[in-house]
Amino acid sequence: MILANLAGIEIFVTGGIGGVHRGAETTFDVSADLIELGKTPVAVVSAGAKSILDIPKTLEYLET
């Protein structure tokens, strides 16, 4: 996403984004993808979060 932004690319497409990992309430393991989504001015189109993640917590993180 950072490189896309630097290259002037406004839309970035990926198969799946990272998210909140299972057990994150004790490990605080959150993918850098989510942090970068909030910082980089690039629209991201994705098939969804990876299935090994905690999907409800990932959605909650994205909504807040």
All heavy atoms as TSV, in Angstrom:
chain	resi	resn	atom	element	x	y	z
A	1	MET	N	N	0.814	-1.183	0.000
A	1	MET	CA	C	0.000	0.000	0.000
A	1	MET	C	C	0.865	1.258	0.000
A	1	MET	O	O	0.530	2.223	-0.673
A	1	MET	CB	C	-0.938	-0.005	1.203
A	1	MET	CG	C	-2.067	-1.005	1.099
A	1	MET	SD	S	-3.193	-0.983	2.495
A	1	MET	CE	C	-2.271	-1.938	3.686
A	2	ILE	N	N	1.926	1.209	0.755
A	2	ILE	CA	C	2.816	2.375	0.813
A	2	ILE	C	C	3.424	2.637	-0.555
A	2	ILE	O	O	3.434	3.769	-1.036
A	2	ILE	CB	C	3.922	2.165	1.876
A	2	ILE	CG1	C	3.307	2.099	3.266
A	2	ILE	CG2	C	4.958	3.275	1.802
A	2	ILE	CD1	C	4.275	1.650	4.342
A	3	LEU	N	N	3.908	1.583	-1.194
A	3	LEU	CA	C	4.521	1.744	-2.519
A	3	LEU	C	C	3.495	2.172	-3.556
A	3	LEU	O	O	3.796	2.977	-4.440
A	3	LEU	CB	C	5.213	0.453	-2.944
A	3	LEU	CG	C	6.427	0.049	-2.107
A	3	LEU	CD1	C	6.988	-1.285	-2.571
A	3	LEU	CD2	C	7.490	1.124	-2.151
A	4	ALA	N	N	2.278	1.640	-3.464
A	4	ALA	CA	C	1.220	2.059	-4.383
A	4	ALA	C	C	0.967	3.554	-4.221
A	4	ALA	O	O	0.842	4.285	-5.207
A	4	ALA	CB	C	-0.052	1.260	-4.115
A	5	ASN	N	N	0.905	4.015	-2.998
A	5	ASN	CA	C	0.694	5.430	-2.726
A	5	ASN	C	C	1.839	6.273	-3.296
A	5	ASN	O	O	1.608	7.280	-3.952
A	5	ASN	CB	C	0.549	5.666	-1.226
A	5	ASN	CG	C	0.269	7.114	-0.889
A	5	ASN	OD1	O	-0.513	7.769	-1.550
A	5	ASN	ND2	N	0.920	7.607	0.147
A	6	LEU	N	N	3.069	5.842	-3.066
A	6	LEU	CA	C	4.226	6.587	-3.569
A	6	LEU	C	C	4.258	6.636	-5.097
A	6	LEU	O	O	4.733	7.598	-5.683
A	6	LEU	CB	C	5.520	5.974	-3.035
A	6	LEU	CG	C	5.770	6.147	-1.530
A	6	LEU	CD1	C	6.996	5.353	-1.099
A	6	LEU	CD2	C	5.922	7.621	-1.182
A	7	ALA	N	N	3.721	5.577	-5.733
A	7	ALA	CA	C	3.687	5.513	-7.196
A	7	ALA	C	C	2.471	6.231	-7.777
A	7	ALA	O	O	2.304	6.271	-8.995
A	7	ALA	CB	C	3.695	4.052	-7.647
A	8	GLY	N	N	1.610	6.767	-6.913
A	8	GLY	CA	C	0.429	7.474	-7.392
A	8	GLY	C	C	-0.733	6.557	-7.739
A	8	GLY	O	O	-1.689	6.979	-8.380
A	9	ILE	N	N	-0.664	5.313	-7.320
A	9	ILE	CA	C	-1.744	4.352	-7.575
A	9	ILE	C	C	-2.819	4.572	-6.517
A	9	ILE	O	O	-2.547	4.530	-5.321
A	9	ILE	CB	C	-1.205	2.908	-7.542
A	9	ILE	CG1	C	-0.184	2.728	-8.652
A	9	ILE	CG2	C	-2.336	1.895	-7.649
A	9	ILE	CD1	C	0.605	1.437	-8.575
A	10	GLU	N	N	-4.049	4.795	-6.967
A	10	GLU	CA	C	-5.126	5.134	-6.032
A	10	GLU	C	C	-5.909	3.927	-5.542
A	10	GLU	O	O	-6.561	3.987	-4.511
A	10	GLU	CB	C	-6.070	6.135	-6.680
A	10	GLU	CG	C	-5.387	7.456	-7.012
A	10	GLU	CD	C	-6.298	8.425	-7.721
A	10	GLU	OE1	O	-7.430	8.052	-8.083
A	10	GLU	OE2	O	-5.871	9.574	-7.917
A	11	ILE	N	N	-5.866	2.821	-6.300
A	11	ILE	CA	C	-6.618	1.618	-5.930
A	11	ILE	C	C	-5.662	0.423	-5.918
A	11	ILE	O	O	-4.950	0.175	-6.896
A	11	ILE	CB	C	-7.777	1.352	-6.904
A	11	ILE	CG1	C	-8.737	2.545	-6.902
A	11	ILE	CG2	C	-8.529	0.074	-6.518
A	11	ILE	CD1	C	-9.822	2.468	-7.944
A	12	PHE	N	N	-5.668	-0.304	-4.825
A	12	PHE	CA	C	-4.797	-1.462	-4.616
A	12	PHE	C	C	-5.697	-2.686	-4.459
A	12	PHE	O	O	-6.656	-2.661	-3.695
A	12	PHE	CB	C	-3.967	-1.226	-3.349
A	12	PHE	CG	C	-3.014	-2.325	-3.004
A	12	PHE	CD1	C	-1.790	-2.440	-3.634
A	12	PHE	CD2	C	-3.333	-3.239	-2.014
A	12	PHE	CE1	C	-0.898	-3.446	-3.294
A	12	PHE	CE2	C	-2.452	-4.247	-1.669
A	12	PHE	CZ	C	-1.235	-4.351	-2.321
A	13	VAL	N	N	-5.402	-3.750	-5.185
A	13	VAL	CA	C	-6.218	-4.964	-5.131
A	13	VAL	C	C	-5.371	-6.106	-4.571
A	13	VAL	O	O	-4.220	-6.286	-4.965
A	13	VAL	CB	C	-6.736	-5.333	-6.537
A	13	VAL	CG1	C	-7.571	-6.601	-6.491
A	13	VAL	CG2	C	-7.543	-4.191	-7.127
A	14	THR	N	N	-5.964	-6.867	-3.637
A	14	THR	CA	C	-5.260	-7.981	-3.016
A	14	THR	C	C	-6.220	-9.134	-2.757
A	14	THR	O	O	-7.428	-8.927	-2.650
A	14	THR	CB	C	-4.580	-7.539	-1.704
A	14	THR	OG1	O	-3.865	-8.636	-1.147
A	14	THR	CG2	C	-5.570	-7.028	-0.691
A	15	GLY	N	N	-5.700	-10.320	-2.655
A	15	GLY	CA	C	-6.529	-11.494	-2.398
A	15	GLY	C	C	-7.088	-11.520	-0.997
A	15	GLY	O	O	-8.220	-11.929	-0.776
A	16	GLY	N	N	-6.328	-11.080	-0.044
A	16	GLY	CA	C	-6.797	-11.101	1.345
A	16	GLY	C	C	-5.957	-10.186	2.201
A	16	GLY	O	O	-4.767	-10.016	1.967
A	17	ILE	N	N	-6.601	-9.584	3.181
A	17	ILE	CA	C	-5.875	-8.709	4.105
A	17	ILE	C	C	-5.674	-9.436	5.430
A	17	ILE	O	O	-6.371	-10.389	5.736
A	17	ILE	CB	C	-6.621	-7.384	4.353
A	17	ILE	CG1	C	-8.008	-7.630	4.964
A	17	ILE	CG2	C	-6.711	-6.559	3.086
A	17	ILE	CD1	C	-8.694	-6.382	5.460
A	18	GLY	N	N	-4.728	-8.967	6.174
A	18	GLY	CA	C	-4.521	-9.494	7.516
A	18	GLY	C	C	-5.606	-8.971	8.435
A	18	GLY	O	O	-6.523	-8.270	8.007
A	19	GLY	N	N	-5.509	-9.295	9.690
A	19	GLY	CA	C	-6.536	-8.850	10.615
A	19	GLY	C	C	-6.142	-9.114	12.051
A	19	GLY	O	O	-4.963	-9.200	12.384
A	20	VAL	N	N	-7.139	-9.291	12.889
A	20	VAL	CA	C	-6.929	-9.584	14.297
A	20	VAL	C	C	-6.796	-11.099	14.446
A	20	VAL	O	O	-7.666	-11.850	14.024
A	20	VAL	CB	C	-8.102	-9.055	15.152
A	20	VAL	CG1	C	-7.898	-9.418	16.612
A	20	VAL	CG2	C	-8.258	-7.549	14.970
A	21	HIS	N	N	-5.698	-11.527	15.020
A	21	HIS	CA	C	-5.446	-12.959	15.175
A	21	HIS	C	C	-6.226	-13.529	16.353
A	21	HIS	O	O	-6.551	-12.816	17.302
A	21	HIS	CB	C	-3.947	-13.214	15.346
A	21	HIS	CG	C	-3.172	-12.898	14.114
A	21	HIS	ND1	N	-2.749	-13.858	13.227
A	21	HIS	CD2	C	-2.760	-11.724	13.593
A	21	HIS	CE1	C	-2.108	-13.295	12.224
A	21	HIS	NE2	N	-2.099	-11.988	12.432
A	22	ARG	N	N	-6.541	-14.801	16.263
A	22	ARG	CA	C	-7.234	-15.468	17.371
A	22	ARG	C	C	-6.374	-15.377	18.628
A	22	ARG	O	O	-5.163	-15.527	18.573
A	22	ARG	CB	C	-7.517	-16.919	17.014
A	22	ARG	CG	C	-8.515	-17.014	15.882
A	22	ARG	CD	C	-8.857	-18.432	15.529
A	22	ARG	NE	N	-9.789	-18.391	14.407
A	22	ARG	CZ	C	-9.923	-19.343	13.521
A	22	ARG	NH1	N	-9.211	-20.442	13.617
A	22	ARG	NH2	N	-10.786	-19.221	12.537
A	23	GLY	N	N	-7.004	-15.091	19.746
A	23	GLY	CA	C	-6.278	-14.949	20.998
A	23	GLY	C	C	-5.692	-13.561	21.196
A	23	GLY	O	O	-4.906	-13.342	22.114
A	24	ALA	N	N	-6.066	-12.619	20.338
A	24	ALA	CA	C	-5.483	-11.272	20.399
A	24	ALA	C	C	-5.813	-10.548	21.696
A	24	ALA	O	O	-5.100	-9.614	22.076
A	24	ALA	CB	C	-5.956	-10.439	19.211
A	25	GLU	N	N	-6.850	-10.994	22.405
A	25	GLU	CA	C	-7.171	-10.337	23.677
A	25	GLU	C	C	-6.064	-10.537	24.707
A	25	GLU	O	O	-5.924	-9.763	25.648
A	25	GLU	CB	C	-8.525	-10.816	24.233
A	25	GLU	CG	C	-8.640	-12.297	24.477
A	25	GLU	CD	C	-9.013	-13.111	23.239
A	25	GLU	OE1	O	-9.302	-12.539	22.184
A	25	GLU	OE2	O	-8.980	-14.340	23.352
A	26	THR	N	N	-5.220	-11.550	24.510
A	26	THR	CA	C	-4.082	-11.754	25.419
A	26	THR	C	C	-2.742	-11.467	24.753
A	26	THR	O	O	-1.794	-11.090	25.430
A	26	THR	CB	C	-4.068	-13.193	25.978
A	26	THR	OG1	O	-4.040	-14.123	24.899
A	26	THR	CG2	C	-5.279	-13.456	26.845
A	27	THR	N	N	-2.668	-11.639	23.419
A	27	THR	CA	C	-1.395	-11.440	22.719
A	27	THR	C	C	-1.289	-10.087	22.024
A	27	THR	O	O	-0.198	-9.683	21.634
A	27	THR	CB	C	-1.192	-12.532	21.652
A	27	THR	OG1	O	-2.209	-12.383	20.645
A	27	THR	CG2	C	-1.227	-13.918	22.251
A	28	PHE	N	N	-2.425	-9.419	21.834
A	28	PHE	CA	C	-2.477	-8.148	21.113
A	28	PHE	C	C	-1.916	-8.271	19.702
A	28	PHE	O	O	-1.333	-7.337	19.167
A	28	PHE	CB	C	-1.755	-7.028	21.887
A	28	PHE	CG	C	-2.296	-6.818	23.260
A	28	PHE	CD1	C	-1.639	-7.340	24.366
A	28	PHE	CD2	C	-3.472	-6.131	23.450
A	28	PHE	CE1	C	-2.151	-7.157	25.641
A	28	PHE	CE2	C	-3.987	-5.945	24.729
A	28	PHE	CZ	C	-3.327	-6.455	25.821
A	29	ASP	N	N	-2.101	-9.428	19.085
A	29	ASP	CA	C	-1.565	-9.714	17.747
A	29	ASP	C	C	-2.531	-9.214	16.679
A	29	ASP	O	O	-3.521	-9.860	16.362
A	29	ASP	CB	C	-1.313	-11.214	17.602
A	29	ASP	CG	C	-0.505	-11.552	16.366
A	29	ASP	OD1	O	-0.098	-10.622	15.645
A	29	ASP	OD2	O	-0.274	-12.746	16.124
A	30	VAL	N	N	-2.240	-8.048	16.149
A	30	VAL	CA	C	-3.047	-7.436	15.097
A	30	VAL	C	C	-2.131	-7.198	13.899
A	30	VAL	O	O	-1.040	-6.643	14.038
A	30	VAL	CB	C	-3.663	-6.099	15.571
A	30	VAL	CG1	C	-4.424	-5.430	14.452
A	30	VAL	CG2	C	-4.556	-6.330	16.777
A	31	SER	N	N	-2.588	-7.624	12.731
A	31	SER	CA	C	-1.789	-7.492	11.524
A	31	SER	C	C	-1.496	-6.027	11.204
A	31	SER	O	O	-2.345	-5.149	11.377
A	31	SER	CB	C	-2.540	-8.126	10.348
A	31	SER	OG	O	-1.873	-7.861	9.139
A	32	ALA	N	N	-0.310	-5.790	10.691
A	32	ALA	CA	C	0.077	-4.437	10.272
A	32	ALA	C	C	-0.800	-3.950	9.122
A	32	ALA	O	O	-0.912	-2.737	8.902
A	32	ALA	CB	C	1.546	-4.422	9.867
A	33	ASP	N	N	-1.432	-4.872	8.397
A	33	ASP	CA	C	-2.348	-4.482	7.306
A	33	ASP	C	C	-3.421	-3.527	7.822
A	33	ASP	O	O	-3.738	-2.529	7.179
A	33	ASP	CB	C	-3.056	-5.699	6.705
A	33	ASP	CG	C	-2.153	-6.597	5.886
A	33	ASP	OD1	O	-0.967	-6.270	5.719
A	33	ASP	OD2	O	-2.648	-7.629	5.413
A	34	LEU	N	N	-4.002	-3.850	8.970
A	34	LEU	CA	C	-5.089	-3.032	9.492
A	34	LEU	C	C	-4.617	-1.642	9.884
A	34	LEU	O	O	-5.305	-0.650	9.645
A	34	LEU	CB	C	-5.738	-3.719	10.699
A	34	LEU	CG	C	-6.418	-5.055	10.412
A	34	LEU	CD1	C	-7.076	-5.586	11.666
A	34	LEU	CD2	C	-7.418	-4.933	9.290
A	35	ILE	N	N	-3.451	-1.561	10.457
A	35	ILE	CA	C	-2.894	-0.269	10.853
A	35	ILE	C	C	-2.603	0.566	9.606
A	35	ILE	O	O	-2.944	1.745	9.531
A	35	ILE	CB	C	-1.631	-0.467	11.713
A	35	ILE	CG1	C	-2.009	-1.208	13.003
A	35	ILE	CG2	C	-0.948	0.865	12.011
A	35	ILE	CD1	C	-0.857	-1.806	13.748
A	36	GLU	N	N	-2.031	-0.072	8.602
A	36	GLU	CA	C	-1.684	0.633	7.363
A	36	GLU	C	C	-2.924	1.091	6.600
A	36	GLU	O	O	-2.914	2.145	5.965
A	36	GLU	CB	C	-0.806	-0.259	6.484
A	36	GLU	CG	C	-0.005	0.498	5.463
A	36	GLU	CD	C	0.906	1.557	6.070
A	36	GLU	OE1	O	1.593	1.273	7.060
A	36	GLU	OE2	O	0.934	2.685	5.534
A	37	LEU	N	N	-4.005	0.318	6.662
A	37	LEU	CA	C	-5.251	0.716	5.997
A	37	LEU	C	C	-5.744	2.068	6.503
A	37	LEU	O	O	-6.318	2.844	5.740
A	37	LEU	CB	C	-6.346	-0.331	6.232
A	37	LEU	CG	C	-6.304	-1.571	5.362
A	37	LEU	CD1	C	-7.265	-2.622	5.898
A	37	LEU	CD2	C	-6.618	-1.251	3.918
A	38	GLY	N	N	-5.519	2.343	7.761
A	38	GLY	CA	C	-5.950	3.606	8.342
A	38	GLY	C	C	-5.006	4.764	8.091
A	38	GLY	O	O	-5.367	5.917	8.295
A	39	LYS	N	N	-3.798	4.482	7.638
A	39	LYS	CA	C	-2.788	5.527	7.479
A	39	LYS	C	C	-2.518	5.907	6.029
A	39	LYS	O	O	-2.093	7.023	5.756
A	39	LYS	CB	C	-1.468	5.073	8.111
A	39	LYS	CG	C	-1.528	4.953	9.614
A	39	LYS	CD	C	-0.345	4.321	10.287
A	39	LYS	CE	C	1.000	4.508	9.704
A	39	LYS	NZ	N	2.074	3.927	10.515
A	40	THR	N	N	-2.722	4.981	5.100
A	40	THR	CA	C	-2.328	5.199	3.715
A	40	THR	C	C	-3.541	5.577	2.867
A	40	THR	O	O	-4.535	4.858	2.874
A	40	THR	CB	C	-1.671	3.929	3.145
A	40	THR	OG1	O	-0.610	3.537	4.017
A	40	THR	CG2	C	-1.106	4.161	1.768
A	41	PRO	N	N	-3.471	6.696	2.137
A	41	PRO	CA	C	-4.619	7.147	1.342
A	41	PRO	C	C	-4.766	6.396	0.013
A	41	PRO	O	O	-4.676	6.974	-1.066
A	41	PRO	CB	C	-4.325	8.633	1.127
A	41	PRO	CG	C	-2.835	8.717	1.107
A	41	PRO	CD	C	-2.372	7.657	2.093
A	42	VAL	N	N	-4.955	5.096	0.099
A	42	VAL	CA	C	-5.155	4.239	-1.071
A	42	VAL	C	C	-6.397	3.396	-0.806
A	42	VAL	O	O	-6.547	2.841	0.281
A	42	VAL	CB	C	-3.921	3.316	-1.296
A	42	VAL	CG1	C	-4.167	2.319	-2.406
A	42	VAL	CG2	C	-2.687	4.145	-1.602
A	43	ALA	N	N	-7.287	3.312	-1.793
A	43	ALA	CA	C	-8.459	2.439	-1.666
A	43	ALA	C	C	-7.997	0.999	-1.855
A	43	ALA	O	O	-7.212	0.706	-2.753
A	43	ALA	CB	C	-9.502	2.799	-2.707
A	44	VAL	N	N	-8.464	0.104	-0.986
A	44	VAL	CA	C	-8.063	-1.304	-1.062
A	44	VAL	C	C	-9.280	-2.169	-1.355
A	44	VAL	O	O	-10.292	-2.081	-0.667
A	44	VAL	CB	C	-7.395	-1.763	0.256
A	44	VAL	CG1	C	-7.044	-3.246	0.204
A	44	VAL	CG2	C	-6.149	-0.937	0.533
A	45	VAL	N	N	-9.166	-2.973	-2.403
A	45	VAL	CA	C	-10.201	-3.945	-2.755
A	45	VAL	C	C	-9.634	-5.309	-2.404
A	45	VAL	O	O	-8.546	-5.672	-2.833
A	45	VAL	CB	C	-10.547	-3.879	-4.262
A	45	VAL	CG1	C	-11.586	-4.928	-4.615
A	45	VAL	CG2	C	-11.022	-2.489	-4.634
A	46	SER	N	N	-10.393	-6.063	-1.603
A	46	SER	CA	C	-9.892	-7.346	-1.117
A	46	SER	C	C	-10.993	-8.389	-1.147
A	46	SER	O	O	-12.176	-8.074	-0.992
A	46	SER	CB	C	-9.387	-7.173	0.317
A	46	SER	OG	O	-9.096	-8.415	0.898
A	47	ALA	N	N	-10.595	-9.644	-1.302
A	47	ALA	CA	C	-11.552	-10.740	-1.226
A	47	ALA	C	C	-12.044	-10.915	0.207
A	47	ALA	O	O	-13.074	-11.537	0.437
A	47	ALA	CB	C	-10.905	-12.037	-1.727
A	48	GLY	N	N	-11.332	-10.369	1.177
A	48	GLY	CA	C	-11.738	-10.457	2.576
A	48	GLY	C	C	-10.552	-10.736	3.471
A	48	GLY	O	O	-9.412	-10.814	3.027
A	49	ALA	N	N	-10.856	-10.908	4.739
A	49	ALA	CA	C	-9.810	-11.245	5.702
A	49	ALA	C	C	-9.479	-12.728	5.593
A	49	ALA	O	O	-10.329	-13.539	5.219
A	49	ALA	CB	C	-10.282	-10.913	7.113
A	50	LYS	N	N	-8.267	-13.074	5.913
A	50	LYS	CA	C	-7.829	-14.473	5.846
A	50	LYS	C	C	-8.574	-15.307	6.890
A	50	LYS	O	O	-8.794	-14.869	8.013
A	50	LYS	CB	C	-6.320	-14.534	6.048
A	50	LYS	CG	C	-5.587	-13.812	4.932
A	50	LYS	CD	C	-4.107	-13.695	5.201
A	50	LYS	CE	C	-3.471	-12.906	4.063
A	50	LYS	NZ	N	-2.241	-12.282	4.430
A	51	SER	N	N	-8.961	-16.501	6.509
A	51	SER	CA	C	-9.840	-17.333	7.345
A	51	SER	C	C	-9.196	-17.803	8.649
A	51	SER	O	O	-9.904	-18.227	9.554
A	51	SER	CB	C	-10.337	-18.534	6.550
A	51	SER	OG	O	-9.246	-19.343	6.163
A	52	ILE	N	N	-7.888	-17.731	8.778
A	52	ILE	CA	C	-7.240	-18.163	10.022
A	52	ILE	C	C	-7.351	-17.108	11.122
A	52	ILE	O	O	-6.963	-17.340	12.248
A	52	ILE	CB	C	-5.752	-18.512	9.794
A	52	ILE	CG1	C	-4.977	-17.291	9.301
A	52	ILE	CG2	C	-5.606	-19.688	8.857
A	52	ILE	CD1	C	-3.477	-17.471	9.304
A	53	LEU	N	N	-7.920	-15.960	10.779
A	53	LEU	CA	C	-8.034	-14.851	11.723
A	53	LEU	C	C	-9.342	-14.912	12.491
A	53	LEU	O	O	-10.240	-15.680	12.170
A	53	LEU	CB	C	-7.948	-13.529	10.961
A	53	LEU	CG	C	-6.668	-13.333	10.155
A	53	LEU	CD1	C	-6.811	-12.127	9.251
A	53	LEU	CD2	C	-5.470	-13.190	11.063
A	54	ASP	N	N	-9.454	-14.059	13.487
A	54	ASP	CA	C	-10.699	-13.905	14.227
A	54	ASP	C	C	-11.533	-12.883	13.454
A	54	ASP	O	O	-11.345	-11.672	13.590
A	54	ASP	CB	C	-10.399	-13.417	15.642
A	54	ASP	CG	C	-11.617	-13.395	16.530
A	54	ASP	OD1	O	-12.719	-13.107	16.020
A	54	ASP	OD2	O	-11.467	-13.660	17.737
A	55	ILE	N	N	-12.436	-13.381	12.610
A	55	ILE	CA	C	-13.191	-12.522	11.698
A	55	ILE	C	C	-14.060	-11.495	12.447
A	55	ILE	O	O	-14.035	-10.310	12.104
A	55	ILE	CB	C	-14.036	-13.359	10.712
A	55	ILE	CG1	C	-13.133	-14.314	9.899
A	55	ILE	CG2	C	-14.841	-12.455	9.783
A	55	ILE	CD1	C	-12.077	-13.658	9.063
A	56	PRO	N	N	-14.844	-11.889	13.475
A	56	PRO	CA	C	-15.631	-10.869	14.173
A	56	PRO	C	C	-14.777	-9.748	14.793
A	56	PRO	O	O	-15.141	-8.574	14.719
A	56	PRO	CB	C	-16.351	-11.675	15.267
A	56	PRO	CG	C	-16.449	-13.053	14.713
A	56	PRO	CD	C	-15.163	-13.233	13.948
A	57	LYS	N	N	-13.637	-10.103	15.352
A	57	LYS	CA	C	-12.760	-9.067	15.939
A	57	LYS	C	C	-12.134	-8.205	14.851
A	57	LYS	O	O	-11.929	-7.005	15.038
A	57	LYS	CB	C	-11.689	-9.712	16.819
A	57	LYS	CG	C	-12.233	-10.195	18.145
A	57	LYS	CD	C	-11.119	-10.610	19.075
A	57	LYS	CE	C	-11.686	-11.023	20.408
A	57	LYS	NZ	N	-11.630	-12.428	20.652
A	58	THR	N	N	-11.818	-8.820	13.703
A	58	THR	CA	C	-11.270	-8.056	12.578
A	58	THR	C	C	-12.300	-7.043	12.087
A	58	THR	O	O	-11.978	-5.884	11.859
A	58	THR	CB	C	-10.851	-8.998	11.437
A	58	THR	OG1	O	-9.807	-9.856	11.908
A	58	THR	CG2	C	-10.342	-8.220	10.233
A	59	LEU	N	N	-13.551	-7.463	11.946
A	59	LEU	CA	C	-14.613	-6.541	11.516
A	59	LEU	C	C	-14.799	-5.414	12.525
A	59	LEU	O	O	-14.957	-4.249	12.149
A	59	LEU	CB	C	-15.918	-7.305	11.314
A	59	LEU	CG	C	-15.943	-8.262	10.125
A	59	LEU	CD1	C	-17.230	-9.082	10.116
A	59	LEU	CD2	C	-15.780	-7.500	8.821
A	60	GLU	N	N	-14.757	-5.761	13.802
A	60	GLU	CA	C	-14.889	-4.737	14.848
A	60	GLU	C	C	-13.755	-3.718	14.754
A	60	GLU	O	O	-13.961	-2.518	14.864
A	60	GLU	CB	C	-14.903	-5.387	16.223
A	60	GLU	CG	C	-15.075	-4.408	17.351
A	60	GLU	CD	C	-15.101	-5.081	18.717
A	60	GLU	OE1	O	-15.120	-6.317	18.794
A	60	GLU	OE2	O	-15.085	-4.342	19.715
A	61	TYR	N	N	-12.536	-4.215	14.527
A	61	TYR	CA	C	-11.378	-3.325	14.408
A	61	TYR	C	C	-11.555	-2.396	13.216
A	61	TYR	O	O	-11.295	-1.187	13.300
A	61	TYR	CB	C	-10.108	-4.161	14.245
A	61	TYR	CG	C	-8.835	-3.355	14.305
A	61	TYR	CD1	C	-8.101	-3.280	15.475
A	61	TYR	CD2	C	-8.353	-2.681	13.192
A	61	TYR	CE1	C	-6.926	-2.542	15.541
A	61	TYR	CE2	C	-7.192	-1.936	13.248
A	61	TYR	CZ	C	-6.477	-1.878	14.413
A	61	TYR	OH	O	-5.322	-1.130	14.467
A	62	LEU	N	N	-12.016	-2.940	12.089
A	62	LEU	CA	C	-12.199	-2.128	10.885
A	62	LEU	C	C	-13.304	-1.082	11.078
A	62	LEU	O	O	-13.223	0.013	10.521
A	62	LEU	CB	C	-12.535	-3.021	9.694
A	62	LEU	CG	C	-11.389	-3.866	9.156
A	62	LEU	CD1	C	-11.904	-4.875	8.146
A	62	LEU	CD2	C	-10.312	-2.998	8.536
A	63	GLU	N	N	-14.316	-1.409	11.859
A	63	GLU	CA	C	-15.422	-0.472	12.084
A	63	GLU	C	C	-15.048	0.651	13.032
A	63	GLU	O	O	-15.689	1.699	13.024
A	63	GLU	CB	C	-16.630	-1.216	12.620
A	63	GLU	CG	C	-17.254	-2.120	11.589
A	63	GLU	CD	C	-18.359	-2.999	12.142
A	63	GLU	OE1	O	-18.529	-3.052	13.386
A	63	GLU	OE2	O	-19.051	-3.632	11.343
A	64	THR	N	N	-14.026	0.443	13.858
A	64	THR	CA	C	-13.648	1.476	14.805
A	64	THR	C	C	-12.427	2.152	14.318
A	64	THR	O	O	-12.069	3.166	14.240
A	64	THR	CB	C	-13.363	0.919	16.201
A	64	THR	OG1	O	-12.312	-0.039	16.108
A	64	THR	CG2	C	-14.572	0.293	16.803
